[in-house]
Amino acid sequence: METIQKEFVRKSIHLMIALVPTLAAWNYKLTVSLLIVGILVYTYAEYLRGRGQRVPIISDLTALASRDRDKGHFVLGPVTLGIGALSALLLYPHPAASIAIYALAFGDGLSSLSGKLFGGVQIPLTGGKTLAGSLTCFISVLTAGLFISQQPLSILLVALMATFLEALPSKDLDNIIIPMGTGLTASLIAF
């Protein structure tokens, strides 16, 4: 059960990236600036943590949310999460950028929780990803996309791409791969 609790903490942080499109609609430059500052502050705090210096709140959250594979190493997930959202904002126009960030927040975030909670059939060549997790990713991205766009066929294709990208055995790099690939797909076929 400890891994479920840890995953819940990790993915709660992960899901907060879903606020980025709303913040960007309100103030794009401020949102970009906050993402850059957040990446830099976290990177420095993690550097200090690696040298044995505790940074209040950040070090505690990192220790609480880090996976076993991260013990004794720089925890890269928050950096790639920020870079993924930032890249989507900078590279893609509004609806595509929003869908890309929602794919990262909801598709990737909820798929991991679903896979851990329900387990079940593992998909070959994915590094342990489950059918339950992939279905959750697909439904999450499809649902978020349909709230943004009235193009169901295009959103269906975008959700399929996000699900494919989420299933790749890419560890923390999925935080960059998912929004980049999903945003590109959305830009090319829908927006």
N, C-alpha and C positions, 0 to 999 in steps of 0.2 A: 504493500500500500504506500510505502514511502516514495516509490518512483512515481506513482499517480499524483501524490501531493506535490512533489517537485515539478512534475510536468504541468500541473495546473498552475503553479506559480509562474513557471517559464512562459506558458502560453497566455496567461493573463497579461503579462508584459508585452508579449507578441501581439495580442489583440488590440492593445492601445494604439498601435500604428494606424489603425482604422480611423483615428481622429485626423490624420494628416490631410485627406481631401477636403474635409470641412474647414480646417484651419487655412488651407491654401485658397479656398474660395473666398474666405474672409480677408486674408492678407498673405498673398503668395510670397512676397519677399521675406516677410517675417518668418513664415513657415520654413522656407529654405534655410534661412539663417539659424533658426532653432535646431533644425536637423544637423547642420554642420557643427554648431557649437556642441550639441549633444554627443555627436560622434567623437569630437576632440576631447571633451571633458571626460567621457567614459574611457577613452583610450588612455588618457593620462592617469586616471584613477586606477585602471587595471595595471598600468606600468608600476605605479606605486604599490599596489597590492602584491605584485610579483616580487617587489623588493622588501616585502614585510611590513609595509606601512598601510594601516587601515584608513580608508576614506569613509567617513560617516555616510550612512544610507547606501551609497553605491556599492561599497565592499560587502555590506551585509546582504543586499539584494543579490549580488553576484554569487556569494557563497550559498545563499538559500536556493538559488535557481540553477546553479551549474550542474552539469551532468558528471557522472563518474569519469568519463573520458577527458573532462576538462580539469580535473584535479591536478594542481601543480603547474598548470599552463595558463597562458593568456586566454581568457574566455572571449572568443571571437563573435559569438552570436549577436550580441547587441550592436556591434560595429557593422556587420553585414546587414542586419535589419535596417539600420539607419541609412546605409549606402543604397540598399534596394529601394527604399521609399524615395530617397533623394534623387536617385537616377531616374525613377519613373516620372517624378515631377519635372525634372529638367529636360527629359528627352521626348515626352509624349504630350499631346494636347489633352485638354480636360477629360473628356469621358474615358479615353484610353488610360490616362494616368490614374484616374480614380479606380477603374476596374483592376488595373495592375496592383495597386496598393491593397485593395480589398481581397484580391487573390492571395496576396502575401499574408494579410491579417487573418482573414477568415478561412480561406482554403488551406493554407499551410498550418495555421494555428489550430483550427478545429480538427483537421485530419489526424494530427499527432495525438490529440486527446482521445479521439474516437478509436484510433488504432490501439492505444494503450488500454482503454477501457473495455473494448469489445474484442480486440485481438482477432482471432479467426484465421482465415486463409491468408497466408503470406504470398505475395506476388513474386515470382522468380526474378532474379537479377536486379532487385531493387534494394538490397541491403536490409531486408526485414520489413519493408512497407506492407501494409495489409489491405485487403479488399475493402474492409470497413472504412479505413482511413481514406482510401482513394475515392470511395463513393461519397464520403463526407466532403472531401475537397470539391468534387464535381458539383454536388448540390449547393454548397456554400457559394462557389463562384457563380454558378448559374443564377441563384437567387439574388445575389448582390448585383450582378450584371443586369438582370431584368428590372431592378429598381432604377437603374441608371439609363437604360436604353430600351427602346421599343422595337428592337430588332432581334426577335427570338432566335432565328437561325444563326445569326452572327454571334450572339452571346453563347449559344450552344457550342459553336466551334471554339470560341475563346475558353469556355469552361473545360472542354476536352483538352486543349493545349495546356492549360494550367494544371490539370490533373496529371497529364503526362510528365510535365516538368517537376511536379511535386513528387512523383514516384521515382525520379532518378536518384541513385544513391550518392548524393552530393554533400551530405552532412550540412554544415553551416552555410555553405555556398548557395544552398537553395534560397536563402533570403535575398540573394541577388538574381539568381537564375529565374526564379518564378516571376517577379515583377518585370524583369527585362523581357523575357519571352512572351509573357501574357500581354504586356503593353504593346510590344511590337505586333503581335497577332491582332490585337484589338485595333491598332492604328491601320494595319493593312487591309483588314476585311470589314471593319465596321465604321471607323471614324476618320 
